[in-house]
Amino acid sequence: MRFLGGYYVFPGGTVHQDDYSPRVMQRCRGMSGAQAREILGAAHEPDVALGHWVAVLRELFEEVGVLFCKTPWGGEVQFTDASARRLEEKRRALVAKQLDFASFLESENLFCDLSKPVYFDHWITPEIYSMRFDTRFYLAALPPHQAALERSEEVTDSLWIKPEDAMTRIDRRHFPILPPTTTVLQSLARLGSWERLRVEFKLDHC
């Protein structure tokens, strides 16, 4: 990939204008635009702020197949064999830009559960770097009965690992990571346990 190809990074991407389109906003639950704007420090208009959370959900689904959505009745998305195959086909269509996120939500009658991703940190690349980015980090518990893809169109290799274990691999050639990933991992490692992380950031225990 053009940006950080070959490095281990968290799933992520860019907030797109479609992430806060009226059609998508109608499919959001669990957080208001005013709440999102306050959390982000009033840096954006309410709909744009809410689009940051939508981008989290969209990018997670596109890159690793994890879907933070609810049914119209507030239930969890059921991943039967048939629905998993159908959702995977639509995930690939999203990545190929053959389907937009609003159409995906409407076709499955799903609603973005914006209460799940919890805002964690914000980093801007220092000016000394030629390629800069302004990125925000979020935490979430993995939804029940879901598992992240090991590979996708944008992921050649992935793994689940404790932050402290990742930190011990920093100097190894086969585990290349860069700031701010390392900084976020250090912050997570200092919390010491999943239980402490879950309580401190009010994450669902899955």
Steps between C-alpha positions, in 0.01 A plus 500: 500500500611858436462595865689290759507193277655204682440640850273374776236764568153514648205474259409846381463745220352834398173669588310541174222744423266204451561404865283791610252507214130538594435138402771374735399736781152346491664163563690601815415407858671536836648850469383844393690747286521737796659228715750410229590866449560550872723192521710624208546839661247693290738472205227400255135556427275238666438292189868500402598405857254211493652398168824421682323218685333380181843489335623278784218255437536509123877457499486215752248317286687566175844404632435220750132408466396609851155656495374729779136519398159432651171379360199739502398337829841554661617141468841371400576413138461125459787339310349181365680320219269660243511851646878483546545415132263779396669757724843396374387551141375847589819579691700423187263715295559788744876467465468487121278812515218311333282573804488799734462467876154659512370253241657214693326603823167547321522168315560313826267724705781563749586797721849614600551442873712806578492427874756221458820680382639710786725797423853436630771724356595756233833532323632735231826412326775757579594743224844341457338207315432535126184287519273622777166389634248613759352190660270411787495165678200315637453194718223241485422151620464244225129439434363160606537214254727698267864448404732727306621394159859380491543653153311735274557726201694744722645255754764241413555378856333566834510384858343553842768581756529657844641854490791408727585204276498726196739738675751220552508442122568860396867442419441181303536526124189292429277725715532854362288762677535877524365785714224576580418127506780444749381789717144368510628151582704645788191676635297181479776293661509735801137415575618150579192289433188467288285534812655836588470618139137389484404675822695820433358546151158339566545234234258210473647178630494254209 
